Structures are given as structure tokens and as C-alpha cells.
Amino acid sequence: MNKTIATKKAPNAIGPYAQAVDTGAMVFTSGQLGLIPETGKLAEGVEAQTRQAMTNLSQVLAEAGLSLADVVKTTVFVQDLADFGTVNTVYGSFFTGSYPARSCVQVAKLPMGGLVEIECIAVRG
């Protein structure tokens, strides 16, 4: 039975979707923007938005009893691929040991004018 994951420590969903879905063996997160949960506003700049998006992902995973160490795949969406180096540096600082598989793509536009959005798949055990 799938379980919806929701935490106040990450931004509320801005549409008809869950922050994450827990299948028991795996957790699939929705994309996290660099929104500050307390204000609902985007952090300033791509570096801060990337840091906040990763923090939001961490909080959603924590609500499911997991951490970034359990992540096996991420997808990173950037508004401008010229920001790849900055995003990559911040993203990499959130992982220790081995990194998950990852895709990174440039998109025409992100919700709320975001500069980066990150989603992940985590596995139990």
C-alpha cells in the first residue's frame, strides 16, 4: 500500500501532488524548488535555491525515515545550463561517500520562476 509523505519542514505542494510517495521499498519525491518553507518564497539566486531544494529533499526523506544516503537516483532541472557548475558544487556537498545516479536537464521554465528543481528516488535497505 502506497503512503503519502508530507512534512511542514518542506514547502507545501503547489498543486495536486504529494511531496513524496512511499511504496514501502522505495520513496519517490516530487521535485523540490528552492522555496523557503516558512515564507513560501524562493531563496535568492541559483546557489541558494539549490541549497534550499536539497534541504527540502532532505526534510521530505526524513519524514519517510530516510536520508540522502538512501538516494539512488536524482533528476535536476535547471532554467539555465550555464548554472550547471554552481548547481553541481552545491548538490555534491550534500552527499558523502558514493553519489546517486543523476540526470540534469535545462528546461524552458520552472514553477514560480525557480532556477532549479530537484527530485529523487530513495530505496530502503
PyMOL commands that set and color helices and strands:
alter all, ss='L'
color gray80, all
select helices_A, chain A and resi 45-63+68-70+81-93+111-113
alter helices_A, ss='H'
color red, helices_A
select strands_A, chain A and resi 3-5+20-22+26-29+32-33+71-78+101-106+116-123
alter strands_A, ss='S'
color yellow, strands_A
deselect
rebuild
show_as cartoon
